[in-house]
Amino acid sequence: MQFLNWFFCLVSFIVAMGCSAQSAVDFSFTDVIGKEHNLFQELDRGNIVVLDFFFVDCKPCQKLTPGMVNLYNEYQSAAKNVVVFGISDRDENAKLKTFDNTYNVTYPTCGIDGGGDTITDMYKGLFNLQGWPTYAVICPDKQVYWNLTRDSSFVEVREKIDTCFRRVNITTFKSQITKQIYPNPATTQITVDVPNTHEYTLNIYSMEGKKVFEQKVIDQPLIQVDISNFSAGTYWVEIFAKEQKNITKLMINKL
């Protein structure tokens, strides 16, 4: 699978040599927990993708990562269509996992085990990556904003995300689908009420990004989910339908 990811990236790189420097190039990678991701699939779902090119021993990367985590968590908790990919060109999974745990990274990261070196080389050649960390924002129409200012508040990154929302008139799943998840915090069971959608997929992820529950729901506006076997902590509940999604933070407490 890793070989296929790298081969796909190399083919994309060759094709991209004739493309505009402001247009994104597709890639796939496998993150540190073994989950596969694809750039264009995220964009086609209406998501804005933030690229964070970094490596574990990079001091500025260490300093700025907590700010990127805050940015990602803020957009996720507000059910905004924003995802972050952390991409290292030199770190193995074991080292990345330690880094992610140290800095409470909640978005997917990949290194040389998952194709991060190939992705970095591709984008470095196309967009002139000059140092680490390097940040980019990619709109759903594949417009790229490259080499954005490095600061702990990520002012320019946020500005470009907002520009993407305005340019492509993205509407969030929340504005179109009425949904309730209760109780929250919960202990043994939650009720998910999605009254005006015929079919959707319900996913629950741990803070580490591991999917712990999945259910396809058809013609059931209200369902109950048993969470009695879940450990106490913070989870993300994702409702995905019609290429749009809504993400809600769920707290699980144990008596």
N, C-alpha and C positions, 0 to 999 in steps of 0.2 A: 504493500500500500504506500509506503514512504517513497519507493522508487516511482510509482505511478504519479504521485503528487509532484515530485521533482521533474519528471518528464513532461507533465502537463505545463508546469511553469516555464520550462525551457522552450516548449513550442509556442507558448503565449508570448515569450520574449522575442522570438524571431518574427512573429506576426506584428508585434507592437513596434518594430523598428520603423514601420512606415506610417505610424499613427501620430496624431497630434500629441505634443508634450503635455497638454492639459487634460488628456483623456486617460482614465484608469485602465490598467491592464489586469486581466483576470488572474486569479491564483487560488490554489487550494492548499490547506495545511492541516496537520493533525496536532491538536494541542497536548498539553502535558498530561491530561487525564484520558487521552485516546479518542477524543471527539473530533470529527472532521468538520471543517468549515470551508466555505467557498465565498469569495468576495462578491461575485456577480449575483449569486443566489440571495445574499443579504440585500444587495441594492435592488434587486427585482421585487423584494418584499416591501420596498419602500423605506428601508433603513438607511440612515446616514452612518458611514463607517469612519471611525477615527483610527489611523495607523500610528502606532507608537514604536519606532525603531529604537531599540535599546540593547544593552547587555548588562549582565549582573554586576560586574566589577566597575562599571562606569559611575563615578561619583555624582555627576549631575543627574544621571538617571535615578540613582537612589534618592537624591534630594527631591526630585520632582514627581516620582511615582505616587506618593500619597495624594498629591493634587489631582493626578489623573484618575486615581481610584475614586476620589470624591466627586469628580465630574461625572464619571460613569454611573455611580450610584444615584446621583441626583437626577439624571435623565431617566434612569430605570424606574426609580420610585415615582416619578411624575408620568410614567407610562409614555415617554417620548421614544420615538423610533431611532435610537442611537445605540450603536454597538462599538466596542473598542477591540482592536486586535493588537496585542503586544508581540513584537517580532524581534527575535535575537538571531544574529548571524554566527554566534560562536558558542552558545551555552547548550549543554545537554539537559535532558529532562530533570535529572536529579537536582542539578544546581538551580534550575528555574523553579522547581517546586519549593525549595528552601527560600528563594527570593520572594515568591508569591505569598508564602506563609508569613515571612518577616514583615512584608508591607501590606498584608491583607488585600492582595490583588483579587478582584472578583470577576474580571473579564478574562477571556481565553488568551493564553500566551503559548508561543512555540519557539523552538530553537532548532539546532541542527538535526535532532531526531525527527522533527516534523516538517522539515523543509524551509525553515526560517532563513538559512544562509542563501538559498536559491532565490527566495523572494526579495531579500535585501539586495543581492547582486542585480536582480532585474530592475528594481526601482532606483537603485543607485546609478545604474547606467542611463536610465531614461530621464531622471529628474535631478541628477547631480547631488546626491546625498553627501554633505560635507562634514558631518559630525554627528555625535550621539549625545543626547537623544535627538531624533528628528521626528516632527509631528506633521501629519497630513490629515485633511478632512476630505472625504469623497462623498459627493451627493448621489442620490439615486439615479440621476441621469448621467453618472460617471464623470462629472466635472471634478477635477482634483485641485485642491488648495494645498500647496506644498511648502515645506520648510517654515512652519508657523512659529511665532515667537515662543521662546522657552521662558516661561514664568510660572510661579507656583499657583496663580489663579487661572491660568490658561485663558486669558482674556481674548486673544486672537482666535484660538481654537473655538471658543464659544461663539464669537462673532461669525465665524465661517459656518458653524452648525446652524445658526439662526439664518444666515444667508441661504443655506440649502433649503430650509423650511420655506422661506419666502419664494425662492426661485421655482421650485417644483410644486408648490402649493400642497405640501404633504398634510393629510388629515390623519389624525391618530385613530386607532381602533376605539379608543375610549369615547370619542365624539360620536361614533356611529352605532355602537353596541352598548346597551344598558346591561350592566353586570354588577353583582354583589357577591362578596365572599365574606362569610361570617360563621362563627365569631372570629375576631382577630384582635388580640391574641386568642389562640385556641389550645386545646389540650388533647382531645381524643378524636374529634370529628369536625369537619368544616362542611358548610353548605355552599354550593356554587349555584348562583341563580343568573342565567343568561336568557332572558325571556324572549328576545326578538331575533334569535339566530337559529337556523335550521340545523346546522352542523358545524362542529368545531372540535379542536383537539385541546385537551387540558394537560399541561405538563407542570411538574413541580421540580425545581432545582434546589440543590443545597447552595450555600454561599460560595462553595468551591467550584460551582458550575456542573456538578454531577447530577444527572437526571435521576430522581428517586421515585417518580411516579409519572405514568402516561395513560391517558384514557381518551378514546375517540367517542364523542357524544353526538347522537343523532336523535332529533325530536324529543329531547328531554330538557325542558327549560330549567329544571331544578334537580340537582343531584347532590348526594352526600358522599363525602370521601373520608374513609377511615385513615386517620393519621396516628393511631395509637402506638404504632411501632416506630414512629419517627423520633429521633432524638430532639431534645430541647434546643432551640436556636432559631436563626433567621433563615427563611427560605424565599424563593421567588416562584410565584404562581403565574404561569403563562397561559393565556387563552389565544389560540391561533386559528384564524378562519379567513378564507378569501384573501390570502396573501397579506393579511394584516394581523397585528398581534397587540395584546395589552398585557403588561406585566405589573403585578402587584406584590408588594412585600408582605410576607406572612410571618408572624411571630408564633412559635410553638413553645408553650410552657408546660412543665410537668409538675404535678402536685407532689 
